[in-house]
Amino acid sequence: MKTALADAIAARGYSTLTPVQEAVTNPELTGVDMLVSAQTGSGKTLGFGLAIAPTLLGDAEKFGNASAPLALVIAPTRELALQVKRELSWLYAGAGAVMASCVGGMDMRTERQALGRGAHIVVATPGRLRDHIMRGSIDLGSLRAVVLDEADEMLDLGFREDLEFILGQAPDQRQTLLFSATVPAAIAKLAESYQKDAVRISTAAAEAGQHADIEYRALNVSPRDGENAIINVLRYYESPNALVFCNTRAMVARLTTRLSNRGFAVVALSGELSQSERTHALQAMRDGRARVCVATDVAARGIDLPNLDLVVHAELPGSHETLLHRSGRTGRAGRKGVSVLVVPPVARKKAERILNWAKLRAEWGPAPSADEVTAKDEERMLNDEAWSEAITDAEAGPVAKLLEHFNPEQIAAAYLRMFHAKHSAPEDLGDPGEKPAPRVAFGPSVWFSVSGGRAKGAEPRRLLPMLCKAGGITREDIGAIRIGDTESYVELRKPAAAGFKASIGDKMRVEDGAEVAELSSPPAMAQRPGGKPDSKPRTGPKPEWKKPAPKGPPPASQLDDLPAILPPEDRAAKPSKPAPKSTAKVQYDDAPAPRHKKPKEDNASSPHRKGPKPDFTRDGAVTDAAAKPKYKGKPDSYTKGGAPTAGKASSKKNRARTAAKAAEGYASKPGSKPAGKPGAKPFGKPSGKPFGKPGAKPATKSGAKPAGKPRSGPPKGSAS
């Protein structure tokens, strides 16, 4: 080991190296590619800093003038990259190393200027580094060593293409080190492609999958006590720094607000925050201005807080690797740590499965109760070092004055009150196996109106906490909430109405100056959540929806019940099925046979005629239907010559129409001029208006009988 590096380590107070540091600094592995699986918090940052030192410095004790970078360290997140830069800065400070960073979220112009001045070691994130390479801001031609820290996390975040591009730009003759908590198939393939005869190193801590300095606890909580259990856990341990993990940004925002309202010094870390906001949050944790950090997995990757003794999993991670990464934030550098999993009943099997995959043993039990938190507070209070310290000269006067005015019991009581005032009160937790109690009937109620409706952005989620806080009531005392255009309406239990009015005072005002008034009756036009106004308040149960009755005649099983619903004059006889429609044709003695059909005697003489039925032209000549093609798809068929013929479908329709009109009488409109000779069937519409120009041959209606020689005699269907 170089003298400058050894002095830096000794100045930091390191007396021994961790297993991973000893493995990678083995003199036999100098300049060799390595694939190292080491758990987070095992000291791997200092380990690869020592491992690449012989490759960078050679026989020299210090670096020369800085120009193109000699070493490149790639990390998945900004926080981890900046942390690595800080660690390597103090390690190589005595060797005169110049550090530079290329991190997303920072000013790219400043980074480009730093790279232009020259640097020995560059720490970067994959996306920003690739951008610098494509812009020509950095030259990788002089690289001697490349380190990929948290390689598995970079692949999970989708940086595989960026890593392959960066490693492809680096020289072939280099030392490549891959550090990863786990070594899945993707990491092994990456090592095979970009490393040469890599030595596989797996420390005992990584193989065990669990730090000996981390205590795992799994807490059984009821579904409604998840956040209350987190509050009690934070109060029970009172860690100088605690990290609470959530799966989504929405949960981070929700839990941060809840803890802040309970008096915790809390900060948030999520992907939606800017780099400056994330930096300020972490600095607040290091300075002691904040004690709790609520974060997502990606945002908390690489966080190294010196006094982080507690990790709380507000939501279970998706895999055992994520659980190990989360828990690895604590129990570092020889400190003890606790990793707590909040497990509702529905997630019990998932928690057991994740713990088994990670080869972890957790202590199962309930969350700390309010009494346990109070007892822990008293224990910490009595064990405080302030009790054993001597009274100073500056404190002697105030102490004597207190003893002069108050007796010891009063002083002790006042101290207890001030002590508890500095800490958030613990929560009462329910039994995890207890089933939720059935909802009690709301009972008699009183309606109140609150000024401000949709026009002023009123919403039930805002009215509910505002009324509970101002009126000294709980959400169980509030029933329906209706939002109108200019006013909102709230239903309260009648027993809670008197206390509500007394709490808001005689002015009947709540937050933001909203006026409250008691109503003598329920509002008539309160707005329902669906957006439709209530014209009449609903007092009874919701009516059951009935399926509409099917169309058509009733089934046979219901025929016996029909007389009960028929009119009195029709109840004597039950309805019967309608008679089948007769297909017989009415014949008239004085009506000539239609010209578009064969005479009856011809049809009778050949009853078994085969082949298509012959068609007839307007002149009455018989044509062969098979010989002349038809234009299908119209009510009537037409020949090539354009003469209409009676199609099969329209003939049936026409006969049915004729039979129906024959029953009611076919008469033209009064005052209209009949078409054809007297007694013949009129052409055109029933109104009597002829088609076509005056004087022209009348055209038939679509589907009507063809025009020919007018027939004599009464129309079909009239009395003979």
Buried (B, 14 or more C-beta within 10 A) or exposed (E): EBEBBEEBBEEEEBEEBBBBBBBBBEEEBEEBBBBBBBBBBBBBBBBBBBBBBBBBBEEEEEBEEBEBBBBBBBBBBBBBBBBBBEBBBBBBBBBBBBBBBBBBBBEBEEBBEBBEEEBBBBBBBBBBBBBBBEEEBBEBEEBBBBBBBBBBBBBBBEBBEBBEBBBEBBEEEBBBBBBBBBBEEBBBEBBEEBBEEBBEBBBEBBEEBBBEBBBBBBBBBBEEBBBBBBBBBBBBBBBBBBBBBBBEBEBBBBBBEBBBEBEBEBBBBBEEBEBEBBBBBBEBBEEEEBBBBBBBBBBBBBBBBEBBBBBBBBBBBEEBBBBBBBBBBBBBEEBEBBBBBBBBEEBBEEBBEBBEBBEBEBEBEBBBBBEBBBEBBEEEBEEEEEEEEEEEEEEEEEEEEEEEEEEEEEBEEEEEEEBEEEBBBBBEBBEBEEEEEEEEEBEEBBBBBBBBBBEEEBEBEBBBEBBBEBBBBEEEBBBBBBBBEEBBBBBBBEEBBEBBBEBBEEEBBBEEEBBBEEEEEBBEBBBEEEEEEBEEBEEEEEEEEEEEEEEEEEEEEEEEEEEEEEEEEEEEEEEEEEEEEEEEEEEBEEBEEBEBBBEEEEEEEEEEEEEEEBBBBBEEEEBEBEEBEBEEEBEBBBBEEEBBBBBEEBBEBBEEEBBEBBEEEBEBEEEBEBBBEEEBBBBBEEEBBBBEEEEEEBBBBEBBBBBBEEBEBBBBBBEE
